[in-house]
Amino acid sequence: MAKKSDIFDGLMESLGQAKQIAAGKKLPGARIQKYVIKPARDFRPQDIKRIRKSIEFTQEMLAKFLQVSLATVRSWEQGLSTPLGPSRRLLEGLDKCSAELISAYAKINVVRVSKKAS
């Protein structure tokens, strides 16, 4: 097991390297990854309702999933307000790849998916 001083020294060395990279110095072997993140798109009331229905959620289920109130989801679908921040990003995910997103949340026990009776 590494000593606390070895761990501290390693962290301080990494911090020094990060400062050098931030200042524009190229360090051999250093990997820098840059991401360009587009703003989340806007959603019209009909978009939200279409997404909700496509994943077979009630307004209450969508509200729980997005961690907003039922009144908020109703307000979005009536065009009285619009989603902000994280809600917009999650709605994008539900719109583009709902099965994968819901499956990922099911794996961490946020969403429970029940089998439909035939």
N, C-alpha and C positions, 0 to 999 in steps of 0.2 A: 504494500500500500504506500502511495506517495505521501511524503511529509507535507504538512501544511505550508511550510516555507517553499517547497518545490512547486506546489500548486500556485501559490501567490506569485512566485517568480515567473511562472509560465503565463499567468494572466497579465502581469505587468509587461512582459515581452510582447504579448499579443496586442495590448493596448498601444504600446509604442509603435508597432507596425501599422496598426489601424490609423494612428495619427499621421504617419508618414504617407500612407496611401491617400488619406484625405487631403493632404497637402500637395498631392500630385506626383509623388515619388513612385517610380515603378520598382517593385520588389520582385526578385526572381521567385517563381513558384506561387506567387499570390494570385488568387482567383477573385475577380470582382464580377458580381452579377448585378445587372441593372434591370429593373422592371419598369415598364410603362403601364400604369393602371388608368384606364379610362374612367371617367365619371359614370356612375350608375345612370341608366336611362330613366326618363320620366314614364309614368304609367297613367293611362287614361282609365276612367271608371270601368269601361267595357273590357280593358285589358286585364284588370284585376279579377273581375268576375269570370272571364274566360279561363284564366289560369286556375282559379279556385275550383271551377267546375271540372276542368280537365284532370285535376288530381283527386277529384271526388271528395273535396273538403267542404264542410259547411262553413259559414262565416265564423262560427265559434271555433271550429278546428283551426282555421287559418289564423285567427287572432291568437290562439294559444301557441301555435307554431312560431309566429313572428314576435311573440311576447308583447302584444299590444292589446288594447281592450276591444271587446266586441263592437262597441260604439265607434271605435276608430275604423275598423274594417267596413262597417256600414257607411260611415262618412266617406271613405274612399270610393266605395261602389256607387254612392249617390252623387259623387263629384263635389262634395262640400269641402273636402280637403284632399291632400295628396300624400303618398308615402314619402318618408324622408330617410336619409342615411342607410343604416343596416337593413331596414325593411325593403328598400329599393333593391339593394344588392341581393337579398334572399329571393325577392320576387323574380329577379333576372335568372337566378339559378333554377327556380321552379319552372320558369317559362322555357328555358333552354334544355334542361336535363333533369326534369322532376323525378324520374325513377331513380336515378343515381343519387340525387340529393336526399330523397326520402330514405333510400336504402342506407346511405351513410349515417343518417340520424338514427335509423333503426338499430344499427350496429352498436351505437353508444346509448341505446335505450332512451332516446328522446322521443321517438315515435314508435308506436307499436302497430305493426301491420297485421291485420287479421285476414285470414283466408275467407273468401266469399263462399257461401254455400251454393252448391250447384243445383 
